[in-house]
């Protein structure tokens, strides 16, 4: 799943194309990582791993039937 898809029109050629955007997992991991950096810490490799674990859990929650998927 992608986050922030958009349509891009090249100003020179006038051609329009669809850009998929970043992976939703990467977007969620980035948000989690921001929170981790905000509270401090210097174990960047561990924080990056934890950020993707958090992103995977967020994606897993989105797929549950009782959670609205908007």
PyMOL commands that set and color helices and strands:
alter all, ss='L'
color gray80, all
select helices_A, chain A and resi 24-38+44-62
alter helices_A, ss='H'
color red, helices_A
select strands_A, chain A and resi 2-3+6-9+16-19+22-23
alter strands_A, ss='S'
color yellow, strands_A
deselect
rebuild
show_as cartoon
